[in-house]
């Protein structure tokens, strides 16, 4: 399955596409396993996570060691 994350600002909009698998559906919501992302989408997602992190330096170091999904 494809999950699309839509990001918009006053000046532009971006779409980040993930290949994922639904692993759980229940009353509390849905569990999704992120499997892969293209390189450009990964760069956008990584920047989004760093921008919203309390400790972006450590986050970026961890992502270098373990991105958490396949980058294609």
C-alpha positions as CSV (number, residue, x, y, z in Angstrom):
1,X,0.0,0.0,0.0
2,X,1.1,3.6,-0.5
3,X,0.7,6.2,2.2
4,X,0.9,9.9,1.2
5,X,1.9,12.6,3.6
6,X,0.8,16.0,2.3
7,X,2.8,19.0,3.6
8,X,1.7,22.5,2.7
9,X,3.0,26.0,3.4
10,X,2.0,29.3,2.0
11,X,4.7,29.1,-0.6
12,X,4.6,25.4,-1.7
13,X,3.4,21.9,-1.1
14,X,5.1,18.6,-1.0
15,X,3.9,15.0,-1.0
16,X,6.0,12.3,0.7
17,X,5.1,8.8,-0.4
18,X,5.8,5.7,1.7
19,X,5.3,2.1,0.8
20,X,3.8,0.5,3.9
21,X,1.8,-2.4,5.3
22,X,-1.3,-2.2,7.5
23,X,-0.4,-4.4,10.5
24,X,-3.3,-3.7,12.8
25,X,-6.8,-2.3,12.6
26,X,-8.9,-1.7,15.7
27,X,-11.1,0.7,17.6
28,X,-8.1,2.7,18.7
29,X,-6.8,3.2,15.2
30,X,-4.6,1.7,12.6
31,X,-1.0,0.4,12.9
32,X,1.2,0.9,9.9
33,X,4.7,-0.6,9.2
34,X,6.7,1.8,7.0
35,X,8.6,-0.4,4.5
36,X,10.3,1.9,2.0
37,X,10.6,5.5,0.6
38,X,12.4,7.1,-2.3
39,X,15.5,9.1,-1.6
40,X,13.9,12.5,-2.2
41,X,11.0,11.7,0.0
42,X,13.3,10.4,2.7
43,X,15.3,13.7,2.7
44,X,12.0,15.7,3.1
45,X,10.8,13.4,5.9
46,X,14.1,13.5,7.7
47,X,14.1,17.3,7.5
48,X,10.5,17.4,8.9
49,X,11.5,15.1,11.8
50,X,14.6,17.2,12.6
51,X,12.7,20.5,12.4
52,X,10.1,19.1,15.0
53,X,12.7,17.4,17.2
54,X,13.8,18.6,20.6
55,X,17.3,17.2,19.8
56,X,17.7,17.3,16.0
57,X,21.5,16.6,16.2
58,X,21.0,13.2,18.0
59,X,18.0,12.4,15.8
60,X,20.1,12.9,12.6
61,X,23.0,10.8,14.0
62,X,20.5,8.0,14.8
63,X,18.9,8.1,11.4
64,X,22.4,7.8,9.7
65,X,22.9,4.6,11.6
66,X,19.4,3.3,11.4
67,X,17.0,5.0,8.9
68,X,14.2,2.6,10.0
69,X,13.0,1.8,6.4
70,X,14.5,0.9,3.0
71,X,15.5,3.9,0.9
72,X,15.1,3.2,-2.8
